Amino acid sequence: MLRRISTSSGSASVPKVSLIITSCNTDAFIAKAIYSAINQSFPDIELIIIDDGSTDNSASIIKSFCDNDPRIMAFRHEENSGPGVARNNGIANARGEYIFFLDGDDYLDQNCIEVHLKAAISSGSNLVLSGHRAVDMEGNPRWQTIPDKQGTYTVHSIADVLSLTKDWGMPHKLWSRSILKREGLKFPPIYSWEDIAVFPTVVSLARSVRVIQYCGYNYLQRKNSITNKYDPNKTKDLILSLNWAKKNYQEHIHNPSESELLLMYDAFLNFYKNRMDIDEDSPDAEQLNEFLNNEVRKSGFFTRLKRTLSRGF
C-alpha cells in the first residue's frame, strides 16, 4: 500500500525534470541525497521520493524536507516492496518531460541535471548516458566510469545497446518520460537486478541516444547496501529479471532473435559473476546454468551458449 508523506502536490507548473529517489532504511544518507537534488543548478525540477517501508528514521527526515520545499512529493510503502515497485510508483507520479533516478544513499554533483538536460535538448535525444563514480563513506573517490566515446547514436537492437554501455542500471541517465510510461512496461516486484528487466527495452524505445563524457553521479559503496550485500536470492531475482527483460522486449520492440537473447544473457551473466564473485561449483552457478540450458534448448543455440557457460561459470 502506498500513502503520501508530504502535504504538497508538487509545484503548480509542470516541471522540466522529475527526479525520483527510491530509498529503504537510509536515514544516515537520505538527507545528503535530497540536498543534492533540491540544490541543482537547474531548478525547474520536482523531487519524488518513495520510501520503501523503512523501519528507521527515514520517513521523518523526508517529511522535514517536504515541509520546506513545495517541489517535493513523498510517498511511503507500508511494507518493503523492493526497488522495482518503488520505481514504478515514482514514474506513475512523475509529471516532468524527463526523468532522472537517484538511489537514497547516493548523491549528485550540483550541475548534474543541467549537463544531462542540455545534452538531451541539443541532440534531440530521448536518453542521455553518462558515467558515475564510486565514493567511500567519507566521500573519497574510489573509481569512476566515463564513456569512452561521445556522440549521438541510433539504437535498433540489443547489440546496439551493448555497444553504448555495459551498465544496465537506471540511475545516472536522463530518460524521456514518454518511453518510461509505456502501458504495460513495469519493473518486477523483486529486491535486486530489477533494472535489467526493462533496460534493453527502454533504450531501444529511445531510438536516439546521446552519450556524454561526464561524471556527476556519486555512488556510495557501503558494505550492507542491497547492491553489495550477498544474498542467494539474488540469483533467483536475476533469472526472474532476465525473463521479464525478454517479455518486455517481445511486447514493446519485437520478438528478439536467438542471437540477441544470447548477447543479452551473456552480458548480464558475466557482469553478475564478476559483481558477486560466484564460484563455479556454487548452487547459484548451478541455478544459472540450468536456466541457460533450458533457454538454449528452446532456441537451438546449444553449442554457442555452451561456450558462454564455460567462459562465464
ABEGO torsion letter per residue (X at the ends): XBBBABABAEBABBBABBBBBBBBGAAAAAAAAAAAAAABABABBBBBBBBBGBABAAAAAAAAAAAABAABBBBBBABBAEAAAAAAAAAAABABABBBBBBAABBBBAAAAAAAAAAAAAAGBABBBBBBBBBBAAGBBABBBBBABBEBBBBABAAAAAAABABABABGBBBBAAAAABBGBBBBBBABGAAAAAAAAAAAAAGBBBBBBBBABBBBBBAABAAABBBAAAAAAAAAAAAAAAAAAAAABBBBBAAAAAAAAAAAAAAAAAAAGBBAABAAAAAAAAAAAAAAAAAGAAAAAAAAAAAAX
